Amino acid sequence: MSTPVRITDRLSVSTQPSLGEIGSLPKAGFTTLINNRPDGEDAAQPGTAAEAKAAEAAGLAYRHIPVTGPTITADAIHAFGTAIETAPGPVLAHCKGGTRSLTLYVLHEVLSGRMTPEEVVPFGERHGFDLRGALVWLARHAG
């Protein structure tokens, strides 16, 4: 896992953590782990069952909200936003590179009226991510 990128006081995003890194997340202040990867995406990922077990052993809440760029749904966006809003403390969300997790966040912010579509790409750039895919999703679904 690369160093998590802090997005807000409640959310950081990262690449795929190892099972050992999941065990150290509470020491870094996280209370919840959100996995945005579908199982079987690549051979190196530990998978949902193993992640859930590692999170439970570490005392973390665990949510699995799997998406790919083309399969993001309004339900997944809502589930992601709700998971962050109801978490007992800081959340680490991950996918393979962090972009999908951040995309879910910005889509939730736009759909909730807290961010405009025009703010999405600059917001991503400030955090080191290309969020143009979020604009594509908005053009297709939020019109």
Secondary structure, 3 states (H helix, E strand, C coil): CCCCEECCCCEEEECCCCHHHHHHCHHHCCCEEEECCCCCCCCCCCCHHHHHHHHHHHCCEEEECCCCHHHCCHHHHHHHHHHHHHCCCCEEEECCCCHHHHHHHHHHHHHCCCCCHHHHHHHHHHCCCCCHHHHHHHHHHCC
